[in-house]
Amino acid sequence: MFYPVLTEKSLPPVPRRLFLPAKRNAGDLPPVPPGGVYVFKVNGRQRLYGDRHVDLGDDVVVDAVAVSIVQRRASMIKCEFSIPSVSAADDFTIAVTFRCQVLAPEVVAESGLMDLSAVLANHLAQDRDLKSLGQGHRIDDINEVRRLVDAQVTAYCMLVPPTVRGMAIELSSVLVHPSADLRNQRRRVRDKEWEHEVGRIDVAWENSEVNRYADLLAAGPAHAEALGVVRNEVNVGQVAERMREDDRERRRQLGETLQMMVERGYFDRMPVDPMRLLDEVAGRRMGGSEIPRAVDGGPTIPLGAGRDGHRRAVAADDPTEPDPIPSEEDIA
């Protein structure tokens, strides 16, 4: 980018015409961008043409041997340079921005200055303290270097401000950019830390779910069935039917066990009517007879029944004894 002089061009002489005023060809002049002005060199002096439309018959335009286009709008000019770090493999990249504006276009056109950025960078390079500022720091110490560089550049520009004839220049900002290697390394470290953090969150959530389901299953099948109903994964009718089937199966197994105990005579000397007990297990309603109970005053109660349902009396002194009452393990 050229600044403040955008372009320079030598102009050919204008041919004189008999009895007609001299007039320059419009193609001799370069176009002017917004904010730019023509500065013509006439008789060894720079003449500002101003912002008006160019009159190709004007004496200044006709007699000019050269023309310059100068940008008068204020512009932010950035200059970049590097200073060494403690390691020979890395440097600190410094970007300093100045606000610049042309005050005297004729003076600037006379100097022919087209690259103001190089002039400003050369001015900062004269500061010896700035050159050695990063030699005591590693590339990782970029935040500390930023603080030091900003203070040093600000102080230097206040004591030795950059000067260019015909222009006003002010310091705007000072930045220290991290190197590409440091940026990539920090990005990898950041991404890995984020990945680990997400992994820890996933593991914690998974553990909480495991504990929740473990508590649910430990509470019994009914809780698991209830969860399925709430999530619309299990039909209530299916759950009820399955519960009825489980209850019928449990009653059937218990009835078979009790029937086996009756056949073996386990209830012969017990104050319980086995047939009534079998009826209850099978789910049938009890009759109008009295609930089985022990009889007071008798040494034994002759209750018991075989498969045909008839009672058989057992004498108190009957030497025949029934099989021992089985334990829960024997029943199972």
C-alpha positions, 0 to 999 in steps of 0.5 A: 500500500502506497501512502501518503503519495499514492502515485507519481507520473511525468507529464508530456508537453502539451502541443500548441495549436494555432489560434486555439488555447492549449489544452492537456489530454485527459488521458495524461492524468491518473484518476484520483481516488476519494480523499486524494488531491492532485499536486502538479509540479510547475516551474520547479515548484509543487502546486496543489490543485485542490478538490475541484474538477480539473480544468484541462486548459488551466495554466497549472495543468498545461504547464505541469511537467509532473503530477502526484496524487496525495492522500489527505485523509487520516490513515492508520499505518502499521509497521511490524518488526521482530525482536529476539527472545532468549532462544535463537529459535523464536522471536517476538513480532511487534506491530505498532500502529500510528495515526497519520494525516497529511497537512501539507500535500505540496511538501509531501509531494516534494519528498515523494514519500510512498512508504511511510510504514518503512519510515516509522519502522526505521524510527523505532529501530533506532531504540536500542533498548527496544531491540534487547527487551526480549532477550531475557524472556522465553517465548512463553513469557509473551504477556510480560513482554507485551507489557514491557514493549508497550511501555518502552515504545510509548516512552520512546515515541513521547521522547523522540516522536516520529516526524515527517515534513508536512504530516502529523503522526501519533502513536495509536497502539502497540501489540506483540503477536505470538509466534505461529509455533506458540499459537499452535502449541497453545491451541493443542494444549487448550483442545486437549484440556477441553477434551479431558474436561468433557471426558470427566463430565461424561464419566461423572454422568455415566457413574450417576446413571449407573448408581441410579439404575443400580438403586432402581434394580435393587428396589425390585422388579416393580420399580423397574416395571414402573420406570418402563411405564413412565417412559412409555416403554412398557404397557400397563396391561402387560405388566398387570398380566405378567404380575398375575401370571407370576402370582399364579405360578407362585401359588401353583408351586406353593400348592404343590409343596403343600400337597407333598407335605400332606401326602407325607403326613407332615400335618398329622400332628399339627393344629391346622387343616391342610385342606383349608390351607391348600384352598387358600394357596390355590386362591379359592374362597374359604367356606363357611366352616370355622377357621382351623384352630387347636382344641383345648384339653386334648393331648393331640388333635387328630387332623390330617388328610390324604389325597382323597380329602378324607380325614384319618384319625391318629391316636395319641399313642400311635407308634407310627410317626410322620416324617420330620417337618422339612426345612425351607431348604428341603421345600425349595 
